[in-house]
Amino acid sequence: MIKLPIAGKYVTWAKAAVVIFTTVGLVGMIVAPGLFAPLSPFNLLLNAVLLGLFVQEWSPHMIRFTVMTVAVGIAIEILGVRTGVIFGEYHYGDALGFKMGEVPVLIGVNWWILTICAMDIAARFTSNFGARVVLGALLMTGLDMLIEPVAPKLDFWYWVEDVAPLRNYVGWLLVSSFLHMVGRVLQLNSKNALAPWVMISQALFFIGLNIWFWFHV
């Protein structure tokens, strides 16, 4: 089991970094989206690294869960892009970086980021197994609902029907629920001092972009 006690000493700095980078990213996406959208992979990596530093216990189960979540995220997205069955018909742009099977590798990392954040937040509200799974899945799906309207404008991904179909959100609920169930079965220590800050910052980031594009497109 690996613990990173030094991270706890810098939690304030880490929170500040999340807020600063999110704010700069939001302003940049509004002022110069063509310049800042390609920088999205670096923001995802920053969030992943910071969250990783504040994981309470890097137990063997947590390490396996991390690898599994990234792998499942990439695999389910490859299946989704190629078949259109899971989320609907869509394809990825180039803003999210290197692709594997038409899917940016960092999408798998993003699935882990959102799962870790949602697990921590859900655990703060309830200790019930089922309630944690449902709340965690709803949090992840709710964030996706904020991302979908602006994703094509940032060259993240594009829907054949121009808007995300209902199937997409059902797919998100099912996949998210599966990941949360695995996490709960493994009895992972989901405490992460940075999780709420990352989740809320992302939500505010995409709310801001939705408002901007609503009035300027």
C-alpha positions in Angstrom: 0.0 0.0 0.0 1.4 3.4 -1.0 0.5 6.6 0.9 1.5 10.1 -0.1 1.4 12.0 3.2 3.3 14.9 1.7 0.4 15.7 -0.6 -1.7 16.7 2.4 0.6 19.6 3.2 -0.1 21.2 -0.2 -3.9 20.8 -0.5 -4.5 24.5 -0.5 -2.0 25.0 -3.3 -3.5 22.2 -5.3 -7.0 23.6 -4.9 -5.7 27.0 -6.0 -4.0 25.4 -9.0 -7.3 23.8 -10.1 -9.2 27.1 -9.8 -6.6 29.1 -11.6 -6.2 26.6 -14.5 -9.9 26.3 -14.8 -10.4 30.0 -14.9 -7.6 30.6 -17.4 -9.0 27.8 -19.5 -12.5 29.2 -19.5 -11.3 32.7 -20.5 -9.0 31.2 -23.1 -11.8 29.1 -24.6 -13.9 32.2 -24.9 -11.2 34.5 -26.3 -9.2 32.1 -28.4 -10.8 28.7 -28.6 -8.6 27.6 -31.5 -5.5 28.1 -29.4 -6.8 26.8 -26.0 -8.9 23.8 -27.2 -5.8 21.8 -28.2 -4.4 22.4 -24.7 -7.3 20.4 -23.2 -5.1 17.2 -22.9 -2.8 19.1 -20.6 -5.6 20.2 -18.3 -6.9 16.6 -18.1 -3.4 15.3 -17.3 -3.0 18.0 -14.6 -6.3 17.0 -13.0 -5.4 13.4 -13.1 -1.9 14.0 -11.5 -3.4 16.2 -8.8 -6.1 13.7 -8.0 -3.6 10.9 -7.9 -1.5 12.8 -5.4 -4.5 13.1 -3.1 -5.7 9.5 -3.3 -5.7 8.4 0.4 -4.4 4.9 -0.2 -2.8 3.6 -3.4 -3.7 0.0 -2.4 -3.4 -2.9 -4.8 -7.2 -2.6 -5.3 -7.0 1.1 -6.1 -4.2 0.5 -8.6 -6.2 -2.3 -10.3 -9.3 -0.1 -10.2 -7.4 2.7 -11.9 -6.1 0.5 -14.7 -9.5 -1.1 -15.1 -11.3 2.2 -15.3 -9.0 3.7 -17.9 -9.1 0.5 -19.9 -12.9 0.2 -19.7 -13.3 3.9 -20.6 -11.2 3.5 -23.7 -12.7 0.2 -24.7 -16.3 1.3 -24.3 -15.7 4.5 -26.3 -14.0 2.5 -29.1 -17.0 0.2 -29.2 -19.3 3.2 -29.0 -17.6 5.0 -31.9 -17.4 1.9 -34.1 -20.9 0.6 -33.5 -23.1 3.6 -32.4 -24.9 1.2 -30.1 -23.9 2.3 -26.7 -24.0 6.1 -26.9 -25.3 6.8 -30.4 -23.4 7.7 -33.6 -20.5 10.1 -33.0 -16.8 10.6 -33.7 -13.9 12.4 -32.0 -12.2 15.5 -33.2 -8.5 16.2 -32.7 -8.5 18.5 -29.7 -8.1 15.7 -27.1 -4.8 14.4 -28.5 -3.4 11.0 -29.4 -6.0 8.4 -30.4 -6.3 4.6 -30.1 -8.9 3.1 -32.3 -10.4 6.5 -33.2 -10.7 7.4 -29.5 -8.3 9.8 -27.6 -6.4 7.8 -25.0 -7.1 10.6 -22.5 -10.8 9.8 -22.6 -10.0 6.8 -20.5 -8.1 9.0 -18.1 -11.2 11.3 -18.0 -13.4 8.4 -17.1 -11.1 7.7 -14.1 -11.0 11.4 -13.1 -14.8 11.6 -13.1 -15.3 8.3 -11.3 -12.8 9.2 -8.5 -14.4 12.6 -8.1 -18.0 11.2 -8.0 -17.1 8.4 -5.6 -15.7 10.9 -3.1 -18.6 13.3 -3.4 -21.2 10.5 -3.1 -19.5 9.1 0.0 -19.8 12.5 1.6 -23.6 12.3 1.4 -24.4 8.7 2.2 -22.9 5.4 3.4 -25.5 3.3 1.6 -24.0 1.0 -1.1 -26.8 1.5 -3.6 -27.3 5.2 -3.0 -23.6 5.8 -3.5 -23.7 4.0 -6.8 -26.7 5.9 -8.0 -25.6 9.3 -6.8 -22.1 8.8 -8.3 -23.5 7.7 -11.7 -25.9 10.7 -11.7 -23.1 13.1 -10.9 -21.0 11.8 -13.9 -24.0 11.8 -16.2 -25.0 15.3 -15.1 -21.5 16.6 -15.9 -21.7 15.0 -19.4 -25.0 16.8 -20.0 -23.1 20.1 -19.4 -20.3 19.1 -21.8 -22.3 17.8 -24.7 -23.7 21.1 -26.0 -20.2 22.7 -26.3 -18.1 19.6 -27.2 -18.4 20.1 -31.0 -17.5 23.8 -30.7 -14.3 22.8 -29.0 -13.5 20.0 -31.5 -13.9 17.3 -28.8 -16.4 15.1 -30.5 -19.3 15.4 -33.0 -22.7 13.7 -33.1 -24.2 12.6 -36.4 -27.6 14.0 -35.3 -25.8 17.3 -34.2 -27.0 16.7 -30.6 -26.4 14.0 -28.1 -29.3 11.4 -28.2 -31.0 10.1 -25.1 -29.1 6.9 -25.6 -25.9 8.7 -24.7 -27.1 9.6 -21.2 -28.5 6.1 -20.7 -25.1 4.7 -21.7 -23.4 7.1 -19.3 -25.6 6.0 -16.4 -25.0 2.3 -17.1 -21.2 2.5 -17.5 -20.9 4.9 -14.6 -23.0 2.6 -12.4 -20.8 -0.3 -13.3 -17.6 1.5 -12.4 -19.1 2.7 -9.1 -20.3 -0.8 -8.2 -16.9 -2.2 -8.8 -15.4 0.5 -6.6 -17.8 -0.1 -3.8 -17.4 -3.9 -4.0 -13.6 -3.4 -3.7 -14.3 -1.2 -0.7 -11.9 1.5 -2.0 -11.0 4.4 0.2 -12.6 7.1 -1.9 -11.6 10.1 0.2 -9.8 12.7 -1.9 -9.5 16.3 -0.7 -9.3 17.5 -4.3 -12.2 15.6 -5.8 -15.0 18.1 -5.1 -12.8 21.0 -6.3 -12.1 19.2 -9.6 -15.7 18.2 -10.2 -17.2 21.6 -9.3 -14.5 23.4 -11.3 -15.3 21.3 -14.4 -19.0 21.9 -13.9 -18.6 25.7 -13.6 -16.2 25.6 -16.6 -18.8 24.0 -18.9 -21.7 26.0 -17.5 -19.7 29.2 -18.3 -19.0 27.9 -21.9 -22.7 27.0 -22.3 -23.8 30.5 -21.3 -21.2 32.1 -23.6 -22.0 30.1 -26.6 -25.8 30.5 -26.0 -25.5 34.2 -26.3 -22.7 34.4 -28.9 -23.4 31.7 -31.5 
